[in-house]
Structures are given as structure tokens and as C-alpha cells.
Amino acid sequence: MVRSWLCGGDNGQVTVDLRDSRIAEVCRRYGVAELYLVDMIEAAVAATAFVREVDETAFLASDLIQSAVLQKLLVIGEVAGRVSPEIRARWPDVPWRSVTGFRNIAVHTYFEVD
């Protein structure tokens, strides 16, 4: 039984787990470019869920929640850097450079981030 499928597009190819039918369907219909957008949306939804019922004091006191949110923000920034110019042009209101810039600062100047 085939458990993965190579999904190709203008941005290259990725292997998709066909057990996740939603992602496989996006890949079949649209290609890799939209999979990147799905990754970004899923990371944003997760980060939002992590802080949904957390006030600022609790957030600042919890290394676990801070780390979880930061990890999802890094995913968003990494994926934003892989989005094609065509996709960026479709959504010009998204601050693409700021998103990838945040990721780069967070990753490369980690010990300076407070």
C-alpha cells in the first residue's frame, strides 16, 4: 500500500503522508506552494491555541508556552521564506519580509533575544 506521494510544483517536491487526506488533497489539487500556506496556517492556529486562555503574566511565567509559541513562529517564518514570488504576489498584504526577518533574528541571534 502506498503511504506517501511525491507532490511537485514550481517550488520543488515534497513527500506527503497520504494518511493525512486533507494535506494530500491540497497537494493533488494545488501543488507544493499551497502546502506551504497550509503549514503556516496550521502553525498560526496552534500558536493561537497555546495562548487562548493564558494572560500575559502566565505567558511570561511559562517557559513551556513561550517555547511552544516561538517554535510555531519559527515554522511560519521558515515556510514564508519558501513561498514562491507568485504566491507572495497573490497576498501582497502579508508582510513576507517581516515574517522571514523575525525568523532569521530569532534563529541567528537567539542568545540576544529577550
C-alpha positions as CSV (number, residue, x, y, z in Angstrom):
1,M,0.0,0.0,0.0
2,V,1.3,3.5,-0.9
3,R,1.7,5.6,2.2
4,S,3.3,8.6,0.7
5,W,3.1,10.6,-2.5
6,L,5.6,12.9,-4.2
7,C,4.0,16.2,-4.7
8,G,5.7,18.5,-7.1
9,G,5.3,22.1,-8.2
10,D,7.3,25.2,-9.1
11,N,9.0,25.2,-5.7
12,G,10.3,21.7,-5.8
13,Q,8.9,18.5,-4.5
14,V,7.9,17.2,-1.1
15,T,6.7,13.8,0.1
16,V,3.2,13.9,1.5
17,D,1.8,11.4,4.0
18,L,-1.3,10.2,2.4
19,R,-2.7,9.1,5.7
20,D,-3.5,12.8,6.2
21,S,-6.1,13.0,3.5
22,R,-6.6,16.8,3.8
23,I,-3.0,17.6,3.1
24,A,-2.8,15.0,0.3
25,E,-5.9,16.5,-1.3
26,V,-4.4,20.0,-1.2
27,C,-1.2,18.7,-2.7
28,R,-3.1,16.9,-5.5
29,R,-5.2,19.9,-6.3
30,Y,-2.7,22.8,-5.9
31,G,0.8,21.6,-5.5
32,V,3.6,22.4,-3.1
33,A,3.1,26.1,-3.0
34,E,-0.2,25.8,-1.2
35,L,1.2,23.2,1.1
36,Y,3.5,25.9,2.5
37,L,0.5,28.0,3.2
38,V,-1.3,25.1,4.9
39,D,1.8,24.7,7.1
40,M,1.8,28.4,8.0
41,I,-1.9,28.4,8.8
42,E,-1.6,25.3,11.0
43,A,1.3,26.8,12.9
44,A,-0.6,30.0,13.5
45,V,-3.7,28.1,14.7
46,A,-1.5,26.1,17.1
47,A,0.2,29.1,18.5
48,T,-3.1,30.8,19.0
49,A,-4.4,27.8,20.8
50,F,-1.4,27.7,23.1
51,V,-2.2,31.2,24.4
52,R,-6.0,31.3,24.1
53,E,-6.7,31.2,27.8
54,V,-3.4,32.5,29.0
55,D,-2.9,36.0,30.3
56,E,0.4,37.9,29.9
57,T,1.6,37.1,33.4
58,A,1.0,33.4,32.9
59,F,2.7,33.5,29.5
60,L,5.8,35.2,30.8
61,A,6.0,32.7,33.7
62,S,5.8,29.7,31.4
63,D,8.9,28.6,29.6
64,L,6.8,25.8,28.1
65,I,4.2,28.1,26.5
66,Q,6.8,30.6,25.3
67,S,8.9,27.8,23.7
68,A,5.8,26.3,22.0
69,V,4.7,29.7,20.6
70,L,8.3,30.5,19.5
71,Q,8.6,27.2,17.7
72,K,5.4,27.8,15.7
73,L,6.5,31.3,14.9
74,L,9.8,29.9,13.6
75,V,7.9,27.4,11.4
76,I,5.8,30.2,10.0
77,G,9.0,32.2,9.2
78,E,10.8,29.3,7.7
79,V,7.9,28.4,5.5
80,A,7.3,32.0,4.5
81,G,10.8,32.1,3.1
82,R,10.0,29.2,0.8
83,V,6.8,30.7,-0.6
84,S,7.1,31.5,-4.3
85,P,7.0,35.0,-5.7
86,E,3.7,34.1,-7.4
87,I,2.1,33.2,-4.0
88,R,3.5,36.4,-2.4
89,A,2.0,38.4,-5.2
90,R,-1.4,36.8,-4.6
91,W,-1.3,38.0,-1.0
92,P,0.6,41.4,-1.1
93,D,-0.8,42.5,2.3
94,V,1.1,39.7,4.1
95,P,4.4,41.2,5.5
96,W,6.5,38.4,4.0
97,R,9.9,40.1,4.6
98,S,9.0,40.9,8.2
99,V,7.9,37.3,8.8
100,T,11.1,35.8,7.4
101,G,13.1,38.6,9.1
102,F,11.7,37.7,12.5
103,R,12.6,34.1,12.0
104,N,16.1,35.0,11.0
105,I,16.6,37.2,14.0
106,A,15.1,34.6,16.4
107,V,17.3,31.8,15.0
108,H,20.6,33.7,14.4
109,T,20.6,36.0,17.4
110,Y,19.0,33.5,19.8
111,F,21.0,34.5,22.8
112,E,20.3,38.1,22.3
113,V,16.5,37.7,22.1
114,D,14.8,38.7,25.4
